[in-house]
Amino acid sequence: MTVKNRIRKENARLLKLYAALPANKLEIVTPLIQNAAFLKVTLEDLQTEINNQGCVDTYQNGKEQSGKKASAEISAYNTSLKNYTTIIEKLDKMLPPEQKKSKLDAFTNDE
């Protein structure tokens, strides 16, 4: 499945959870959902890359200086994870009351 399709699928899954919101709140939630869907797929891809390549890169600066540093993927992952967590917390606060009972199931269930 392409990245765009995976993002679209996650976006649709999350939008379903907020379908009962009034139009004015749905307008606020929609961009957050789009960003959450993008970040979830990005995090999954970064996890795969980190699992395949590791989280440390070796560098060489000239003849004498070399070492190891955190990979670009691990830095991107950490930043994306913080942003994803913030968005999910905001979305959680806007979840319709009837959805509150099963919110954890809804966010973790890959329907």
C-alpha positions, 0 to 999 in steps of 0.5 A, spaced: 500 500 500 502 506 498 504 512 503 498 516 500 493 510 501 496 509 508 495 516 510 488 516 507 486 510 510 488 512 517 485 519 516 478 516 514 479 511 521 480 517 525 474 522 522 469 516 523 471 517 531 469 525 530 463 524 525 458 526 531 461 533 532 458 539 530 460 542 524 464 548 527 468 543 532 469 538 526 472 544 522 477 545 528 479 537 528 479 535 521 486 538 520 489 535 526 486 528 524 490 529 517 496 531 521 495 525 526 494 520 520 500 523 516 505 522 523 502 515 524 504 513 517 511 517 518 512 514 524 511 507 522 516 508 516 521 511 520 521 505 525 522 500 519 528 504 517 531 504 524 530 497 525 533 496 518 539 501 519 540 502 526 539 508 530 547 510 530 551 513 524 558 513 523 561 519 521 568 521 518 570 529 519 577 529 515 583 524 517 583 524 524 576 525 527 570 520 527 565 517 531 558 515 532 552 520 532 544 519 532 541 517 525 537 522 522 531 517 522 532 517 530 532 524 530 526 525 525 522 519 529 523 523 536 520 529 533 515 526 530 513 522 536 512 528 540 508 532 535 504 526 534 503 525 542 501 532 542 496 532 537 493 525 539 492 529 546 488 535 543 484 530 539 482 526 545 480 532 549 475 533 543 472 526 542 465 526 542 462 524 549 459 518 547 466 515 544 469 517 551 468 510 553 472 506 548 477 512 546 483 507 547 480 502 543 478 506 537 485 509 537 489 502 537 484 498 533 486 498 526 479 496 523 
